[in-house]
Amino acid sequence: MTPKVVGSIVLAVFVALGVGWVWGASGKSGVDQERRRFEQRADYESARAAMLNGRVSLFLNNFGDASKHFETARIALEHLQGQLREVGQAERAGRVEIVLSNLKDAVRLSALLDAGAQNAATAALQALSAVGLSE
């Protein structure tokens, strides 16, 4: 084999690899964005459901169960906040911080067996709706 033939084969292999890479990567960013949006929405809904369950527990004067639900909501919200910061949505991440603050108040008040935990949980739910992920 001559150097010209070897060079042509090497060039053809690199061109094929480049075309394969471009073809494989096409549309991938759209899928990644959709996956992230789905995960954000799932965290949002998980936190919302846990906070609603916590409020029901407060209505039933089950402060321990309410605290557990609020803790579940906190974990989901912190994960959501991290995802929002990753994609550069600092404003929404800041809104989640407000929700977390209200939720911490609800946990603290429920640990004290204070009925004011209901107001803090309501404030957390209202702040959650301001995050803007509900559709």
N, CA, C and O atoms as a GROMACS GRO file, in nm:
protein
  540
    1MET      N    1   0.084  -0.118   0.000
    1MET     CA    2   0.000   0.000   0.000
    1MET      C    3   0.088   0.124   0.000
    1MET      O    4   0.188   0.133   0.070
    2THR      N    5   0.046   0.213  -0.078
    2THR     CA    6   0.122   0.338  -0.088
    2THR      C    7   0.076   0.434   0.021
    2THR      O    8  -0.034   0.421   0.075
    3PRO      N    9   0.161   0.528   0.052
    3PRO     CA   10   0.123   0.626   0.155
    3PRO      C   11  -0.003   0.704   0.117
    3PRO      O   12  -0.078   0.747   0.204
    4LYS      N   13  -0.025   0.722  -0.012
    4LYS     CA   14  -0.144   0.796  -0.056
    4LYS      C   15  -0.271   0.717  -0.024
    4LYS      O   16  -0.371   0.775   0.019
    5VAL      N   17  -0.268   0.586  -0.046
    5VAL     CA   18  -0.384   0.501  -0.018
    5VAL      C   19  -0.408   0.495   0.133
    5VAL      O   20  -0.522   0.504   0.178
    6VAL      N   21  -0.302   0.479   0.212
    6VAL     CA   22  -0.314   0.475   0.358
    6VAL      C   23  -0.372   0.607   0.409
    6VAL      O   24  -0.459   0.607   0.496
    7GLY      N   25  -0.325   0.717   0.357
    7GLY     CA   26  -0.374   0.849   0.396
    7GLY      C   27  -0.521   0.865   0.362
    7GLY      O   28  -0.597   0.922   0.439
    8SER      N   29  -0.561   0.815   0.246
    8SER     CA   30  -0.701   0.823   0.206
    8SER      C   31  -0.789   0.740   0.299
    8SER      O   32  -0.900   0.782   0.334
    9ILE      N   33  -0.742   0.622   0.338
    9ILE     CA   34  -0.819   0.537   0.428
    9ILE      C   35  -0.832   0.603   0.566
    9ILE      O   36  -0.941   0.604   0.624
   10VAL      N   37  -0.723   0.658   0.617
   10VAL     CA   38  -0.726   0.726   0.747
   10VAL      C   39  -0.821   0.845   0.741
   10VAL      O   40  -0.898   0.867   0.835
   11LEU      N   41  -0.816   0.921   0.634
   11LEU     CA   42  -0.906   1.036   0.618
   11LEU      C   43  -1.050   0.991   0.612
   11LEU      O   44  -1.138   1.053   0.673
   12ALA      N   45  -1.077   0.882   0.539
   12ALA     CA   46  -1.214   0.831   0.529
   12ALA      C   47  -1.265   0.785   0.666
   12ALA      O   48  -1.381   0.807   0.699
   13VAL      N   49  -1.179   0.723   0.746
   13VAL     CA   50  -1.218   0.678   0.880
   13VAL      C   51  -1.251   0.798   0.968
   13VAL      O   52  -1.352   0.797   1.040
   14PHE      N   53  -1.168   0.903   0.963
   14PHE     CA   54  -1.195   1.022   1.044
   14PHE      C   55  -1.322   1.092   1.000
   14PHE      O   56  -1.398   1.141   1.084
   15VAL      N   57  -1.346   1.099   0.871
   15VAL     CA   58  -1.468   1.161   0.821
   15VAL      C   59  -1.589   1.081   0.868
   15VAL      O   60  -1.689   1.138   0.912
   16ALA      N   61  -1.580   0.948   0.860
   16ALA     CA   62  -1.691   0.862   0.904
   16ALA      C   63  -1.716   0.880   1.054
   16ALA      O   64  -1.831   0.886   1.097
   17LEU      N   65  -1.609   0.887   1.133
   17LEU     CA   66  -1.625   0.909   1.277
   17LEU      C   67  -1.689   1.044   1.306
   17LEU      O   68  -1.777   1.055   1.391
   18GLY      N   69  -1.645   1.147   1.234
   18GLY     CA   70  -1.702   1.281   1.252
   18GLY      C   71  -1.849   1.285   1.217
   18GLY      O   72  -1.930   1.343   1.290
   19VAL      N   73  -1.885   1.224   1.104
   19VAL     CA   74  -2.025   1.222   1.063
   19VAL      C   75  -2.108   1.142   1.164
   19VAL      O   76  -2.219   1.183   1.197
   20GLY      N   77  -2.056   1.031   1.213
   20GLY     CA   78  -2.127   0.951   1.312
   20GLY      C   79  -2.147   1.026   1.441
   20GLY      O   80  -2.253   1.018   1.503
   21TRP      N   81  -2.046   1.099   1.483
   21TRP     CA   82  -2.057   1.177   1.606
   21TRP      C   83  -2.162   1.286   1.593
   21TRP      O   84  -2.246   1.304   1.682
   22VAL      N   85  -2.159   1.359   1.480
   22VAL     CA   86  -2.257   1.466   1.458
   22VAL      C   87  -2.397   1.408   1.450
   22VAL      O   88  -2.491   1.464   1.507
   23TRP      N   89  -2.412   1.297   1.382
   23TRP     CA   90  -2.543   1.234   1.368
   23TRP      C   91  -2.594   1.185   1.503
   23TRP      O   92  -2.712   1.201   1.534
   24GLY      N   93  -2.508   1.128   1.583
   24GLY     CA   94  -2.547   1.078   1.715
   24GLY      C   95  -2.580   1.190   1.812
   24GLY      O   96  -2.666   1.174   1.898
   25ALA      N   97  -2.512   1.302   1.799
   25ALA     CA   98  -2.533   1.413   1.892
   25ALA      C   99  -2.652   1.499   1.854
   25ALA      O  100  -2.702   1.577   1.936
   26SER      N  101  -2.699   1.487   1.730
   26SER     CA  102  -2.809   1.573   1.687
   26SER      C  103  -2.935   1.537   1.764
   26SER      O  104  -2.970   1.420   1.776
   27GLY      N  105  -3.002   1.638   1.816
   27GLY     CA  106  -3.125   1.618   1.890
   27GLY      C  107  -3.105   1.579   2.035
   27GLY      O  108  -3.202   1.570   2.111
   28LYS      N  109  -2.982   1.556   2.076
   28LYS     CA  110  -2.956   1.513   2.212
   28LYS      C  111  -2.981   1.625   2.313
   28LYS      O  112  -3.029   1.600   2.423
   29SER      N  113  -2.948   1.748   2.275
   29SER     CA  114  -2.967   1.858   2.370
   29SER      C  115  -3.116   1.880   2.398
   29SER      O  116  -3.153   1.915   2.509
   30GLY      N  117  -3.199   1.859   2.299
   30GLY     CA  118  -3.343   1.870   2.320
   30GLY      C  119  -3.394   1.764   2.416
   30GLY      O  120  -3.480   1.792   2.500
   31VAL      N  121  -3.341   1.644   2.404
   31VAL     CA  122  -3.380   1.536   2.494
   31VAL      C  123  -3.333   1.566   2.635
   31VAL      O  124  -3.406   1.543   2.732
   32ASP      N  125  -3.211   1.617   2.649
   32ASP     CA  126  -3.159   1.651   2.781
   32ASP      C  127  -3.242   1.761   2.847
   32ASP      O  128  -3.271   1.755   2.966
   33GLN      N  129  -3.280   1.861   2.769
   33GLN     CA  130  -3.362   1.970   2.824
   33GLN      C  131  -3.498   1.917   2.870
   33GLN      O  132  -3.548   1.956   2.975
   34GLU      N  133  -3.555   1.830   2.791
   34GLU     CA  134  -3.686   1.774   2.826
   34GLU      C  135  -3.676   1.686   2.951
   34GLU      O  136  -3.765   1.688   3.036
   35ARG      N  137  -3.567   1.611   2.962
   35ARG     CA  138  -3.546   1.527   3.080
   35ARG      C  139  -3.530   1.614   3.204
   35ARG      O  140  -3.588   1.585   3.309
   36ARG      N  141  -3.452   1.721   3.193
   36ARG     CA  142  -3.434   1.812   3.308
   36ARG      C  143  -3.567   1.875   3.349
   36ARG      O  144  -3.598   1.885   3.467
   37ARG      N  145  -3.644   1.917   3.249
   37ARG     CA  146  -3.772   1.979   3.280
   37ARG      C  147  -3.865   1.879   3.348
   37ARG      O  148  -3.938   1.915   3.441
   38PHE      N  149  -3.862   1.754   3.303
   38PHE     CA  150  -3.944   1.650   3.365
   38PHE      C  151  -3.900   1.627   3.509
   38PHE      O  152  -3.985   1.614   3.598
   39GLU      N  153  -3.769   1.621   3.534
   39GLU     CA  154  -3.719   1.600   3.670
   39GLU      C  155  -3.756   1.717   3.762
   39GLU      O  156  -3.793   1.697   3.877
   40GLN      N  157  -3.746   1.839   3.708
   40GLN     CA  158  -3.784   1.956   3.787
   40GLN      C  159  -3.932   1.950   3.824
   40GLN      O  160  -3.970   1.977   3.938
   41ARG      N  161  -4.012   1.915   3.726
   41ARG     CA  162  -4.156   1.906   3.750
   41ARG      C  163  -4.188   1.797   3.852
   41ARG      O  164  -4.276   1.814   3.936
   42ALA      N  165  -4.117   1.684   3.844
   42ALA     CA  166  -4.140   1.574   3.938
   42ALA      C  167  -4.102   1.617   4.080
   42ALA      O  168  -4.175   1.587   4.175
   43ASP      N  169  -3.990   1.686   4.097
   43ASP     CA  170  -3.951   1.735   4.229
   43ASP      C  171  -4.053   1.836   4.282
   43ASP      O  172  -4.089   1.834   4.400
   44TYR      N  173  -4.099   1.923   4.193
   44TYR     CA  174  -4.198   2.024   4.231
   44TYR      C  175  -4.325   1.957   4.282
   44TYR      O  176  -4.376   1.992   4.388
   45GLU      N  177  -4.375   1.860   4.206
   45GLU     CA  178  -4.499   1.792   4.244
   45GLU      C  179  -4.481   1.706   4.369
   45GLU      O  180  -4.573   1.695   4.451
   46SER      N  181  -4.365   1.644   4.384
   46SER     CA  182  -4.338   1.564   4.504
   46SER      C  183  -4.338   1.653   4.628
   46SER      O  184  -4.397   1.618   4.730
   47ALA      N  185  -4.274   1.767   4.618
   47ALA     CA  186  -4.270   1.861   4.731
   47ALA      C  187  -4.410   1.912   4.762
   47ALA      O  188  -4.448   1.921   4.879
   48ARG      N  189  -4.484   1.946   4.660
   48ARG     CA  190  -4.620   1.997   4.680
   48ARG      C  191  -4.707   1.891   4.748
   48ARG      O  192  -4.779   1.922   4.843
   49ALA      N  193  -4.700   1.768   4.699
   49ALA     CA  194  -4.780   1.660   4.759
   49ALA      C  195  -4.740   1.637   4.904
   49ALA      O  196  -4.827   1.617   4.990
   50ALA      N  197  -4.612   1.638   4.933
   50ALA     CA  198  -4.566   1.616   5.070
   50ALA      C  199  -4.612   1.730   5.161
   50ALA      O  200  -4.650   1.706   5.276
   51MET      N  201  -4.609   1.854   5.111
   51MET     CA  202  -4.655   1.966   5.194
   51MET      C  203  -4.806   1.957   5.218
   51MET      O  204  -4.853   1.988   5.328
   52LEU      N  205  -4.881   1.916   5.117
   52LEU     CA  206  -5.025   1.900   5.136
   52LEU      C  207  -5.054   1.788   5.236
   52LEU      O  208  -5.143   1.801   5.320
   53ASN      N  209  -4.980   1.679   5.227
   53ASN     CA  210  -4.996   1.571   5.325
   53ASN      C  211  -4.961   1.619   5.466
   53ASN      O  212  -5.025   1.581   5.564
   54GLY      N  213  -4.858   1.704   5.474
   54GLY     CA  214  -4.821   1.760   5.603
   54GLY      C  215  -4.930   1.848   5.661
   54GLY      O  216  -4.955   1.846   5.781
   55ARG      N  217  -4.996   1.924   5.575
   55ARG     CA  218  -5.107   2.008   5.623
   55ARG      C  219  -5.223   1.923   5.672
   55ARG      O  220  -5.286   1.955   5.773
   56VAL      N  221  -5.251   1.814   5.601
   56VAL     CA  222  -5.357   1.723   5.646
   56VAL      C  223  -5.322   1.667   5.783
   56VAL      O  224  -5.407   1.658   5.872
   57SER      N  225  -5.196   1.629   5.801
   57SER     CA  226  -5.152   1.576   5.930
   57SER      C  227  -5.168   1.682   6.039
   57SER      O  228  -5.204   1.649   6.152
   58LEU      N  229  -5.142   1.808   6.006
   58LEU     CA  230  -5.162   1.915   6.104
   58LEU      C  231  -5.310   1.930   6.141
   58LEU      O  232  -5.343   1.952   6.257
   59PHE      N  233  -5.398   1.916   6.040
   59PHE     CA  234  -5.542   1.923   6.070
   59PHE      C  235  -5.583   1.812   6.166
   59PHE      O  236  -5.673   1.829   6.248
   60LEU      N  237  -5.516   1.698   6.153
   60LEU     CA  238  -5.547   1.584   6.240
   60LEU      C  239  -5.468   1.588   6.371
   60LEU      O  240  -5.473   1.494   6.449
   61ASN      N  241  -5.397   1.699   6.394
   61ASN     CA  242  -5.313   1.718   6.513
   61ASN      C  243  -5.206   1.610   6.527
   61ASN      O  244  -5.171   1.571   6.638
   62ASN      N  245  -5.156   1.562   6.416
   62ASN     CA  246  -5.048   1.465   6.414
   62ASN      C  247  -4.921   1.539   6.373
   62ASN      O  248  -4.880   1.534   6.257
   63PHE      N  249  -4.860   1.607   6.469
   63PHE     CA  250  -4.747   1.695   6.440
   63PHE      C  251  -4.622   1.616   6.398
   63PHE      O  252  -4.543   1.665   6.318
   64GLY      N  253  -4.604   1.498   6.452
   64GLY     CA  254  -4.488   1.416   6.415
   64GLY      C  255  -4.494   1.372   6.269
   64GLY      O  256  -4.394   1.378   6.197
   65ASP      N  257  -4.612   1.330   6.226
   65ASP     CA  258  -4.630   1.288   6.086
   65ASP      C  259  -4.613   1.409   5.994
   65ASP      O  260  -4.555   1.398   5.885
   66ALA      N  261  -4.663   1.523   6.037
   66ALA     CA  262  -4.649   1.645   5.957
   66ALA      C  263  -4.501   1.679   5.937
   66ALA      O  264  -4.461   1.715   5.826
   67SER      N  265  -4.422   1.666   6.042
   67SER     CA  266  -4.279   1.694   6.031
   67SER      C  267  -4.212   1.602   5.930
   67SER      O  268  -4.125   1.645   5.853
   68LYS      N  269  -4.253   1.475   5.930
   68LYS     CA  270  -4.196   1.380   5.833
   68LYS      C  271  -4.230   1.420   5.690
   68LYS      O  272  -4.145   1.414   5.601
   69HIS      N  273  -4.353   1.461   5.668
   69HIS     CA  274  -4.394   1.505   5.534
   69HIS      C  275  -4.318   1.631   5.492
   69HIS      O  276  -4.277   1.645   5.377
   70PHE      N  277  -4.302   1.722   5.587
   70PHE     CA  278  -4.230   1.846   5.555
   70PHE      C  279  -4.083   1.816   5.524
   70PHE      O  280  -4.023   1.883   5.440
   71GLU      N  281  -4.026   1.719   5.591
   71GLU     CA  282  -3.887   1.680   5.564
   71GLU      C  283  -3.874   1.620   5.424
   71GLU      O  284  -3.777   1.647   5.353
   72THR      N  285  -3.972   1.539   5.385
   72THR     CA  286  -3.973   1.485   5.249
   72THR      C  287  -3.982   1.597   5.147
   72THR      O  288  -3.914   1.594   5.044
   73ALA      N  289  -4.065   1.695   5.175
   73ALA     CA  290  -4.078   1.810   5.085
   73ALA      C  291  -3.947   1.889   5.078
   73ALA      O  292  -3.908   1.935   4.971
   74ARG      N  293  -3.880   1.904   5.190
   74ARG     CA  294  -3.753   1.978   5.193
   74ARG      C  295  -3.649   1.912   5.104
   74ARG      O  296  -3.579   1.980   5.029
   75ILE      N  297  -3.640   1.780   5.110
   75ILE     CA  298  -3.542   1.708   5.029
   75ILE      C  299  -3.572   1.730   4.881
   75ILE      O  300  -3.480   1.756   4.802
   76ALA      N  301  -3.698   1.718   4.842
   76ALA     CA  302  -3.735   1.738   4.702
   76ALA      C  303  -3.707   1.881   4.658
   76ALA      O  304  -3.662   1.904   4.545
   77LEU      N  305  -3.734   1.977   4.746
   77LEU     CA  306  -3.711   2.118   4.711
   77LEU      C  307  -3.562   2.150   4.698
   77LEU      O  308  -3.522   2.226   4.611
   78GLU      N  309  -3.481   2.092   4.784
   78GLU     CA  310  -3.337   2.116   4.773
   78GLU      C  311  -3.282   2.056   4.644
   78GLU      O  312  -3.194   2.114   4.582
   79HIS      N  313  -3.334   1.941   4.604
   79HIS     CA  314  -3.293   1.881   4.477
   79HIS      C  315  -3.337   1.969   4.361
   79HIS      O  316  -3.260   1.992   4.267
   80LEU      N  317  -3.459   2.019   4.367
   80LEU     CA  318  -3.510   2.109   4.264
   80LEU      C  319  -3.426   2.236   4.257
   80LEU      O  320  -3.392   2.283   4.148
   81GLN      N  321  -3.392   2.290   4.371
   81GLN     CA  322  -3.312   2.412   4.374
   81GLN      C  323  -3.175   2.390   4.310
   81GLN      O  324  -3.126   2.476   4.237
   82GLY      N  325  -3.115   2.277   4.338
   82GLY     CA  326  -2.986   2.244   4.276
   82GLY      C  327  -2.997   2.232   4.125
   82GLY      O  328  -2.910   2.278   4.052
   83GLN      N  329  -3.105   2.170   4.078
   83GLN     CA  330  -3.125   2.157   3.934
   83GLN      C  331  -3.143   2.294   3.870
   83GLN      O  332  -3.089   2.320   3.762
   84LEU      N  333  -3.219   2.381   3.934
   84LEU     CA  334  -3.241   2.514   3.879
   84LEU      C  335  -3.112   2.594   3.873
   84LEU      O  336  -3.088   2.667   3.777
   85ARG      N  337  -3.030   2.581   3.974
   85ARG     CA  338  -2.901   2.651   3.974
   85ARG      C  339  -2.810   2.597   3.865
   85ARG      O  340  -2.735   2.673   3.803
   86GLU      N  341  -2.815   2.465   3.840
   86GLU     CA  342  -2.732   2.403   3.737
   86GLU      C  343  -2.760   2.461   3.599
   86GLU      O  344  -2.668   2.482   3.520
   87VAL      N  345  -2.887   2.487   3.570
   87VAL     CA  346  -2.924   2.537   3.437
   87VAL      C  347  -2.930   2.689   3.432
   87VAL      O  348  -2.975   2.746   3.333
   88GLY      N  349  -2.886   2.755   3.538
   88GLY     CA  350  -2.876   2.901   3.537
   88GLY      C  351  -3.007   2.974   3.563
   88GLY      O  352  -3.021   3.089   3.523
   89GLN      N  353  -3.101   2.911   3.629
   89GLN     CA  354  -3.226   2.976   3.663
   89GLN      C  355  -3.221   3.024   3.808
   89GLN      O  356  -3.289   2.971   3.896
   90ALA      N  357  -3.137   3.124   3.830
   90ALA     CA  358  -3.112   3.173   3.966
   90ALA      C  359  -3.237   3.234   4.029
   90ALA      O  360  -3.257   3.222   4.150
   91GLU      N  361  -3.320   3.299   3.950
   91GLU     CA  362  -3.440   3.362   4.005
   91GLU      C  363  -3.535   3.257   4.062
   91GLU      O  364  -3.587   3.273   4.173
   92ARG      N  365  -3.557   3.150   3.988
   92ARG     CA  366  -3.644   3.043   4.037
   92ARG      C  367  -3.581   2.974   4.158
   92ARG      O  368  -3.651   2.936   4.253
   93ALA      N  369  -3.451   2.956   4.155
   93ALA     CA  370  -3.382   2.895   4.269
   93ALA      C  371  -3.399   2.981   4.394
   93ALA      O  372  -3.414   2.929   4.504
   94GLY      N  373  -3.398   3.112   4.376
   94GLY     CA  374  -3.422   3.203   4.488
   94GLY      C  375  -3.564   3.192   4.541
   94GLY      O  376  -3.586   3.201   4.662
   95ARG      N  377  -3.659   3.171   4.452
   95ARG     CA  378  -3.797   3.152   4.496
   95ARG      C  379  -3.811   3.022   4.576
   95ARG      O  380  -3.887   3.016   4.672
   96VAL      N  381  -3.737   2.920   4.536
   96VAL     CA  382  -3.740   2.794   4.610
   96VAL      C  383  -3.681   2.816   4.750
   96VAL      O  384  -3.725   2.752   4.845
   97GLU      N  385  -3.584   2.904   4.762
   97GLU     CA  386  -3.527   2.935   4.893
   97GLU      C  387  -3.633   2.993   4.987
   97GLU      O  388  -3.632   2.965   5.107
   98ILE      N  389  -3.722   3.074   4.933
   98ILE     CA  390  -3.831   3.130   5.014
   98ILE      C  391  -3.923   3.018   5.062
   98ILE      O  392  -3.967   3.017   5.178
   99VAL      N  393  -3.952   2.923   4.973
   99VAL     CA  394  -4.035   2.809   5.011
   99VAL      C  395  -3.967   2.730   5.123
   99VAL      O  396  -4.031   2.692   5.221
  100LEU      N  397  -3.837   2.707   5.107
  100LEU     CA  398  -3.762   2.632   5.209
  100LEU      C  399  -3.765   2.703   5.343
  100LEU      O  400  -3.775   2.639   5.447
  101SER      N  401  -3.755   2.833   5.341
  101SER     CA  402  -3.759   2.910   5.465
  101SER      C  403  -3.894   2.894   5.536
  101SER      O  404  -3.899   2.870   5.656
  102ASN      N  405  -4.001   2.906   5.460
  102ASN     CA  406  -4.134   2.886   5.519
  102ASN      C  407  -4.154   2.744   5.568
  102ASN      O  408  -4.217   2.720   5.671
  103LEU      N  409  -4.099   2.650   5.494
  103LEU     CA  410  -4.110   2.509   5.532
  103LEU      C  411  -4.033   2.480   5.661
  103LEU      O  412  -4.079   2.403   5.745
  104LYS      N  413  -3.916   2.544   5.676
  104LYS     CA  414  -3.840   2.527   5.800
  104LYS      C  415  -3.918   2.582   5.919
  104LYS      O  416  -3.914   2.525   6.028
  105ASP      N  417  -3.988   2.692   5.898
  105ASP     CA  418  -4.073   2.746   6.004
  105ASP      C  419  -4.184   2.646   6.041
  105ASP      O  420  -4.214   2.627   6.158
  106ALA      N  421  -4.242   2.585   5.939
  106ALA     CA  422  -4.348   2.486   5.964
  106ALA      C  423  -4.295   2.367   6.043
  106ALA      O  424  -4.362   2.317   6.133
  107VAL      N  425  -4.175   2.322   6.009
  107VAL     CA  426  -4.114   2.210   6.082
  107VAL      C  427  -4.087   2.249   6.226
  107VAL      O  428  -4.116   2.174   6.320
  108ARG      N  429  -4.030   2.368   6.244
  108ARG     CA  430  -3.998   2.415   6.379
  108ARG      C  431  -4.124   2.428   6.464
  108ARG      O  432  -4.126   2.387   6.581
  109LEU      N  433  -4.229   2.486   6.406
  109LEU     CA  434  -4.353   2.504   6.481
  109LEU      C  435  -4.424   2.372   6.508
  109LEU      O  436  -4.484   2.354   6.614
  110SER      N  437  -4.415   2.280   6.414
  110SER     CA  438  -4.479   2.150   6.438
  110SER      C  439  -4.403   2.072   6.546
  110SER      O  440  -4.463   1.994   6.620
  111ALA      N  441  -4.272   2.092   6.554
  111ALA     CA  442  -4.195   2.027   6.661
  111ALA      C  443  -4.234   2.083   6.798
  111ALA      O  444  -4.224   2.014   6.899
  112LEU      N  445  -4.279   2.208   6.800
  112LEU     CA  446  -4.324   2.272   6.924
  112LEU      C  447  -4.473   2.246   6.950
  112LEU      O  448  -4.529   2.298   7.047
  113LEU      N  449  -4.535   2.166   6.864
  113LEU     CA  450  -4.678   2.137   6.872
  113LEU      C  451  -4.761   2.265   6.866
  113LEU      O  452  -4.863   2.277   6.933
  114ASP      N  453  -4.715   2.359   6.785
  114ASP     CA  454  -4.779   2.489   6.770
  114ASP      C  455  -4.871   2.486   6.648
  114ASP      O  456  -4.830   2.444   6.539
  115ALA      N  457  -4.994   2.529   6.665
  115ALA     CA  458  -5.090   2.530   6.555
  115ALA      C  459  -5.051   2.631   6.447
  115ALA      O  460  -5.105   2.626   6.336
  116GLY      N  461  -4.959   2.721   6.476
  116GLY     CA  462  -4.909   2.816   6.377
  116GLY      C  463  -4.834   2.748   6.265
  116GLY      O  464  -4.805   2.811   6.163
  117ALA      N  465  -4.803   2.621   6.282
  117ALA     CA  466  -4.737   2.546   6.174
  117ALA      C  467  -4.826   2.542   6.050
  117ALA      O  468  -4.776   2.538   5.938
  118GLN      N  469  -4.957   2.543   6.072
  118GLN     CA  470  -5.051   2.543   5.960
  118GLN      C  471  -5.033   2.667   5.873
  118GLN      O  472  -5.035   2.659   5.750
  119ASN      N  473  -5.014   2.784   5.937
  119ASN     CA  474  -4.994   2.908   5.862
  119ASN      C  475  -4.862   2.906   5.786
  119ASN      O  476  -4.853   2.954   5.673
  120ALA      N  477  -4.759   2.852   5.849
  120ALA     CA  478  -4.628   2.844   5.783
  120ALA      C  479  -4.634   2.749   5.663
  120ALA      O  480  -4.574   2.775   5.559
  121ALA      N  481  -4.707   2.639   5.678
  121ALA     CA  482  -4.722   2.544   5.567
  121ALA      C  483  -4.801   2.607   5.453
  121ALA      O  484  -4.769   2.586   5.336
  122THR      N  485  -4.904   2.684   5.488
  122THR     CA  486  -4.981   2.753   5.385
  122THR      C  487  -4.894   2.854   5.311
  122THR      O  488  -4.900   2.865   5.189
  123ALA      N  489  -4.812   2.927   5.386
  123ALA     CA  490  -4.721   3.024   5.323
  123ALA      C  491  -4.621   2.954   5.232
  123ALA      O  492  -4.586   3.006   5.126
  124ALA      N  493  -4.574   2.836   5.273
  124ALA     CA  494  -4.481   2.760   5.190
  124ALA      C  495  -4.548   2.716   5.061
  124ALA      O  496  -4.486   2.723   4.954
  125LEU      N  497  -4.671   2.672   5.068
  125LEU     CA  498  -4.743   2.630   4.948
  125LEU      C  499  -4.768   2.748   4.854
  125LEU      O  500  -4.757   2.734   4.732
  126GLN      N  501  -4.800   2.864   4.910
  126GLN     CA  502  -4.821   2.982   4.827
  126GLN      C  503  -4.691   3.024   4.761
  126GLN      O  504  -4.690   3.063   4.644
  127ALA      N  505  -4.581   3.017   4.835
  127ALA     CA  506  -4.452   3.053   4.778
  127ALA      C  507  -4.412   2.952   4.670
  127ALA      O  508  -4.347   2.988   4.572
  128LEU      N  509  -4.450   2.827   4.689
  128LEU     CA  510  -4.419   2.724   4.588
  128LEU      C  511  -4.490   2.753   4.458
  128LEU      O  512  -4.434   2.733   4.351
  129SER      N  513  -4.613   2.800   4.465
  129SER     CA  514  -4.684   2.832   4.342
  129SER      C  515  -4.618   2.947   4.267
  129SER      O  516  -4.635   2.959   4.146
  130ALA      N  517  -4.543   3.032   4.337
  130ALA     CA  518  -4.472   3.143   4.273
  130ALA      C  519  -4.345   3.099   4.202
  130ALA      O  520  -4.286   3.176   4.126
  131VAL      N  521  -4.301   2.975   4.226
  131VAL     CA  522  -4.181   2.925   4.159
  131VAL      C  523  -4.204   2.918   4.009
  131VAL      O  524  -4.111   2.942   3.931
  132GLY      N  525  -4.324   2.886   3.969
  132GLY     CA  526  -4.359   2.889   3.827
  132GLY      C  527  -4.337   2.761   3.752
  132GLY      O  528  -4.314   2.765   3.631
  133LEU      N  529  -4.342   2.647   3.817
  133LEU     CA  530  -4.328   2.520   3.747
  133LEU      C  531  -4.460   2.449   3.731
  133LEU      O  532  -4.465   2.344   3.667
  134SER      N  533  -4.567   2.502   3.786
  134SER     CA  534  -4.697   2.437   3.771
  134SER      C  535  -4.750   2.463   3.630
  134SER      O  536  -4.742   2.574   3.578
  135GLU      N  537  -4.803   2.359   3.571
  135GLU     CA  538  -4.854   2.373   3.434
  135GLU      C  539  -4.995   2.323   3.426
  135GLU      O  540  -5.056   2.327   3.319
   0.00000   0.00000   0.00000
